[in-house]
Amino acid sequence: MKSPSPASINILSALALALAVTLAVLFFAGAPPLTTLAVLFGGGLDSTASLLKTFSSFIPLFLCATALLATYAAGLWNIGVEGQITLGAVFAAGFLRLPDPGSFPPVLALILALAAAFAGGALWALLAGALRVYGRVHEIFSGLGLNFAATGVTLWLILGPWKRAGMASLSGTEPLPEAFRLPGFAGKPASMAGLVLAVAAFVAVVWLLKRTTWGLRLAAVRQNLKAARLIGLSPKRRLLEAMGLCGGLAGLAGGLLVTGLYHRLIPSISGNFGYTAILAVLMVSLAPVFVPVSCFFFAVLLAGAVQLPMALELDSSLSGVIQGVLVLAFLAAGRMGIGGRLTGDKT
């Protein structure tokens, strides 16, 4: 019988440590550890309705995680994904608020709205990229600043130019007409079209990074920026391309939130999907093959979090604590090489 590889033991050991630390945190927080985990996972998996809620979170989360693969491949930390989602949502909603959007066939209008969302997210990301490349402002700082700016723009539109007739409400803009809404699973707001787009984007990005000279150039830029410049790889251009692609996909996620889930522009429409996507990608150490599984795992936690107040009288924010603890414990275990120590492997 073939013995498990050191890599497999490392992964299993890291998962075991992450689970143990999570249970300890729940215990000290005064929550019944096993019951809390059961409610979290059951709330996202125990019924058809729960699964649909999970998929409604999985789709934008998966798109954002896919987007981050491009910037991480270039050595960039794109913290501005939240703002790029928001600008994508703004551009999609703005297109569908044209004086006469009915002049387009509904399918074409939806396609153009999603294209506008992609463009909005890409432009917001390119702004952060330009500050990084030409202004020497680190993308972490510019991204965080642009996240706040995007939220401010959204609130201004909802309470100002795009406010509902006769009122200014934080509930959002006027709902979209039925013709401009993506069809959902079983009538629920979780779109099959969104899932298809997310999977297609993931396949395309992985192919670009692993099978093309563009991906190889990004890797070279990440490894040694100065050397890439000397051999003519145009690192500034590559960095901007990676940021643009990442922002476009994040913007597309925002467009899907408008057309497929909320059917209007709402405050904080990004829903922390950008930050959660960062956790999901870090959880699997940037390995693309595990990104869908990691995103589904976090989507289950997000869907199950709403059950905590009702089932155990716990704050739903505890789910965010659990996510952070899991990622930190998993990464710490991987860095310490616990599995390698158990097997005597020194690699």
Buried (B, 14 or more C-beta within 10 A) or exposed (E): EEEEEBEEBBBBBBBBBBBEBBBEBBEEBEBEBEEBBBBBBBBBBBEEEBBBBBBBBBBBBBBBBBBBBBBBBBBBBBBBBBBBBBBBBBBBBBBBBEEEBEEBEBEEBBEBBBBBBBBBBBBBBBBBBBBBBEEEBBBBBBBBBBBEBBBEBBEEBBBEEBBBEEEEEEEBBBEBEEBBBBEBBEEBBBBBBBBEBBBEBBEEBBEBBEEEEBBEBBBBBBEEBEEBEEEEBEBBEBBBBBBBBBBBBBBBBBBBBBBBBBBBBBBEBBBBBBBBBBBBBBBBEEEBEBBBEBBBBBBBBBBBBBBBEEBBEBBBEBBBBBBBBBBBBBBBBBEBBBBBEEBEBEE
